[in-house]
Amino acid sequence: DTEVTQTPKHLVMGMTNKKSLKCEQHMGHRAMYWYKQKAKKPPELMFVYSYEKLSINESVPSRFSPECPNSSLLNLHLHALQPEDSALYLCASSQLGQTYGYTFGSGTRLTVV
Amino acid sequence: QKEVEQDPGPLSVPEGAIVSLNCTYSNSAFQYFMWYRQYSRKGPELLMYTYSSGNKEDGRFTAQVDKSSKYISLFIRDSQPSDSATYLCAMTKNTGNQFYFGTGTSLTVIP
């Protein structure tokens, strides 16, 4: 299995809703990442998990809450989002210290109304 | 100044043309250089990876790195309509835990 699977593919949520994005990989990668990508922009790093521990938080607002329950799963819990948070949310994984790139999932397209 | 600069295009070429995509960067600590292809509404897919300066070829794709000029290129030979996508350059300093992306170049190959 050489894939990173993200669910759901599309999500529409109101500003008072609570929802979660899910990411799963079975490649034995011990680093997992959340990126946010706006239209026609590059991906922006949000969080990095190494060995299931949060190692990088790029000053992301607390309305985004990551969780790594085990080495194969990564969640992003969403609460009280704003319309400007609408974007493609990408999960990626890699071997720790791997310098030749991540494996990205197809993303969750989030719309906040 | 951004760490990585990439012309966003859009770039439109006829089928069979040679395409040249480029990025410049400012940080001489970057050691590892990658090109990703991203189709509309999909995640980026790793296309090419190069360490330090030099060339790397894979089928119709050639990646070049010139560290002295802080300039990297991706060449696509015999371009196909299926090559129509956004191409993102990316680079990292050492252990690879943080990547720096260019803004992406949108490419359309016209049949």
Interface residues (C-beta under 8 A of the other chain):
Chain A: V4 Q6 A31 K40 K41 P42 P43 L45 V48 S50 S55 I56 L88 L90 A92 S94 L96 G97 Q98 T99 Y100 G101 Y102 T103 F104 G105 S106 G107 R109
Chain B: P8 Q31 Y32 M34 Y36 R41 K42 G43 P44 E45 L46 Y49 Y51 L88 A90 T92 N94 T95 G96 N97 Q98 F99 F101 G102 T103 G104 S106
